[in-house]
Amino acid sequence: MNSLKKEKMNLKMKTKKLTIAFEDKNLLIVDKPAKLLTIGTTKEKEQTLYHEVLTYLHKKNQKAFIVNRIDKDTSGLVVFAKNEETKNKMQDNWSKVIRKYYAVCEGKIKNKGIIEEYLTEDKNLNVYATTKDKGKLAITKYNPLKLTSTYTLLDIEILTGRKNQIRVGLSNLKHPIIGDKKYNSKRNPISRLGLQAYYLEFIHPKTNQKVIINMPLNASFSKIFTEGE
C-alpha cells in the first residue's frame, strides 16, 4: 500500500473527542468544534483543542506543534505538526495555503465580491478598519451560495490571515455573521457563530504531494437554508 492510500485511509477518523480530518506521521488536522479555544489562555489551560490533541498524540509517543489558530467561536480545520521542522515549513509557507470558510450572514448578498481594508486592534482587543498607515491589509473574497429572505450562505476565501478579518469585513458591509454580537449581529438562530473553516489546500512539506481537506457544510448552517427561517 503506497503512502497516498495510507493517508486517505486516515481521513476523517474519529477519536473519543477529536474529529480528525487528516493524519500522517508529520501532520494532524482536526475539525475543531465551536466554543472551544484553540490554545490556552491565562484563564483557561485545559479546555482547549491543543490540550486534547496533546493528550491524543502523547498516547502515541508523538509531539504536538500548533501551526494555525481559529477563533474560539469558529468551528473548523486546525493544523498541528508532529515535529518542529514540519511546523516551521508549514508556517513559512502559510500564505500559500488556500483557506476557505462558510459564513452565514444577516441579509441578502446577491453578488460575489472582494473586501480589501486595513485592520488594527484597540486596547480592548476589538478589531476595526483604519487607514493604510495604521493597519495591515486584509483581503477577503466572498461568493453567495444560498439565500433566504433573511440570511445568506457565503463561500469565503481569505488571501491574508488577519485577526477577525471575515467577521469585521462582513460587519462593515452591513451583513454581520449570525451570532457575532461582538461585530453587530442582531440574530443568533443556531446559538453559535455562523463561521466554519471548511477547506485547506497545500503542498505537504515532507511528501511534496498536494493535500486537500474539504469538510461538509455544518448541519446547523444547512438547516437554515433547507427548512426556512
Secondary structure, 3 states (H helix, E strand, C coil): CCHHHHHHHCCCCECCCCEEEEECCCEEEEEECCCCECCCCCCCCCCEHHHHHHHHHHCCCCCCEECCCCCCCCEEEEEEECCHHHHHHHHHCHHHCEEEEEEEEECCCCCCEEEEEEEEECCCCCEEEECCCCCEEEEEEEEEEEECCCEEEEEEEECCCCCCHHHHHHHHCCCCECCCHHHCCCCCCCCCCCEEEEEEEEECCCCCCEEEEECCCCHHHHHHHHCCC
